[in-house]
Amino acid sequence: MFKGLKPINYGGKEVWPLIEGGKGVAATNHASSGAWAAAGGIGTVSAVNADSYDEMGEVIPQIYHGKKRGDRHQELIKYAIDGATEQVKRAYDMASGKGAININVLWEMGGAQEVLEGVLERTKGMVTGVTCGAGMPYKLSEIAARFNVNYLPIISSARAFRALWKRAYHKVPELMGAVVYEDPWLAGGHNGLSNAEDPREPQDPYPRVKALRDIMRGEGISDDVPIIMAGGVWYLREWENWIDNDELGSIAFQFGTRPLLTKESPIPQGWKDHLTKIPEGGVLLHKFSPTGFYSSAVINPFLRELQARSERQIPFSTEQAGDHTANLDVGVRAKNFWVTPHDLQRAREWDARGFSAALKTPDNTIVFVTPDERDIIRKDQADCMGCLSHCGFSAWKDHDNFSTGRLADPRSFCIQKSLQNIAHGESLDENLMFAGHKAYEFGKDPFYSNGFVPTVKQLVDRILTGD
């Protein structure tokens, strides 16, 4: 047992202060979270378009039949509720009364509130708490109170927590199970970087977490309510000065990336095999996600193509004005596209290399892609099923007039399609592969030498030693 580490009281029972991160679309399921809880920790079922199963135990493909986007959105919500309900029930059975089962939702996913309420209604007594981030989930405490479950907001700054507390959470203090501090520079998946923070200059998490605890104390929140450190956590020995620290109060640790490589992890074998090959610096913090948030993913051909696509981009005017004196004669059919002479030459070079299709962006620029890429982008935009509350790629919004009011952005991608594909065995090179920035440790940590893949129980036992 690592020095100073002791169980915390959560949901009326003692559990290890080790939380499994609830990783997106089908990268965490009942098998991984149920085993994590059975090992004495807090397992987290991802309730983001989770898998359902047929009578033979096979995953039911999430195929959409509605001709209208709104109809497909309703299909998506049904898939999400059915899938997460099934996953929670299986995880709860696997845990056999040990540890605890949480569910994780993204507040910015399409129909988030309806999905969360639907799952909690059908899993009463099984879910101990709800972790929620990717936005400002003001209604989280209200929903938690209705179903008598704990809520665990995911934030990346003390300022964000203060806003949530002042507006809503102070009304339901007794059900705040913990506050998850997710490091916006190191965590995998979507990150909570604000406009005031530089993505290229990571900040030390200690003072940021201390500032969070200071605000919590100022609002009368007990030190027994843990702050969960998420993002960049690998060895507990690296966090020794955080444990049993009076400045920080109760601290727990979330592991998102490490549980990807376990026997119970539901990700495909090819993805597991690739994890040990990720070099240091092999994860990129980028802003191509259609959510508008920064996110961290493994650098692969898919991500490099998104980078290259944005680099093949020039501003334009619909009238000859200022430096825009050259009439664009490649990629577009209309004659009223005016660019700088330098950009005209760049566009002609791209056209000559096969990037002969030009697509407008919401920012009065044009990106150049191949005709095949253009067709895929347009089809993916047309096939949108409304997986986000606001989607930059398709310009969908899940309420009011169902439009963001902006042009659909071809510099992004269909995140639902990509995450479903990679989670179910499609090409690692052609889809987004989320991971935290410590993923390179898989190739250095002696625990994984000679191709060893642990069970979740073996991983938890290893973490408890400090390694």
C-alpha positions, 0 to 999 in steps of 0.5 A: 500500500502506497504511503498515506493512501487510505479509503474514502467514504463515497456513497455510504461505503469505503472505496479506494480513492481510485476512479476509472475515467469514463471514456467517451464512445464505447471505450469504457463499458460494463466489463471495465467499470464493473471490474474496477468497482469489484477491485474496490474503486469507483468504476465509471460507465460511459453513457455517451452512446454506449453499446447495446446487445442483441439476444446473442450478446453481439453489439447492435450497430447504431444505424440510423433510418430517419430521413430528417436529422431530427428523426435521427436525433431521436433514434440516437437518444434511444440508442444512448438510453438503451445502451447506457442502461444495459451497461450499468446493469451489467457493471452493477452485477459484476461489481457484486456490491463492491466499490461503486458505479458512476456514469459519465455524460458530456453536457455538450452531447445532443440530448444530454439531459434527456439521456441522463434522466432516461438512464437514471430512471431505469437504473435506480439503486445501481448508480452511485454518482454522475460525472459530467463535464464538457460544458457548464452543467448547471442542471446537474445538481437538480437532476441528481437531487431528483434521482438521489444520486451524487454528482461530480462536476468536471472542471478545469479551473477554480473559476469554473467551479465557482460559477457552477456553485453560485448559480446552482450547486449551492442548493444541493450541497449534500449530494456533491460527491466530489469535484473532478479537476481535469488538467486541460493540458494533460487529459485525454479527450476534450479539455477545458482550456479557456481563452485566457490559457495558452495551449502551448504553456501547461500550468502546474496543477498543484496551485490550480487545485489548491485554489479550487480547495480554497474556494470550496472551503470558502463556500463551506464545503467540507474537506472530506469532499474529495477533489479528484485529480484527472489528467496526467496521472500514471504513478501515484508516487509522482503525487506523493506530496498531494496525499494526506496534504492539509492544503489540499484536503481529501484527494482522489485520482482518476485513471483514464488512459491506463485502463485502456490496456487491460484484459477487460478494456473493450477497445479493439486489439489493434488499438491496445497493440498501438498503445505501447508504440506511442512516443513521448509527444505522440499526443496532440492538443488540438482544436479540430473537434466539432464541439469547439473544445480543445481535445487531446488525441494520438497523432496519426494520419487522420489527425495529420490530414486535419492539420494539412486541410487547415493549412490548405486554407486562404481568406477570400472576399466576394468583392475586389477590395484591399489586398484581394485583387486576384480572381480565384480561378481554381476550386470554385465555379463562381467568379466572385471569389477574390484573394491575394495574388500570393494566395492565388498561386498557393491555390493553383499549386494545391489544385495541381496536386489534386486538391481541386475542390474548394469548400467555404468555412464559417470564417470567410476562408476556403479550404482545398480538398480532393474531390473524394474528400469533399464528397465524404465531408458533404455526406457526413454532414448530411448524415448528421444524427445530432450527437452534439448540442452544438456541432460546428461540423454540421451546424446542428443544434439540438434545440430551438431552430436546430441550427447554429446559425453558422456555415457548416465547417469542413475543417472539422469531422463527424466525431460520432462516426469516427469514435464509433468506428475506432471503438468497433475495430475500424482503421486506427489510421483513419479515425480519431484515437483519444488518449492522455498525454502520458500514453507514452508511459505504456512503452516505458513502464516495466509493468507492461514489458514482454507484452503483458496485459493486466486484468483490471484487478492487477492494474488496481493492485499495481497502482495501489503500490505507487507504481 
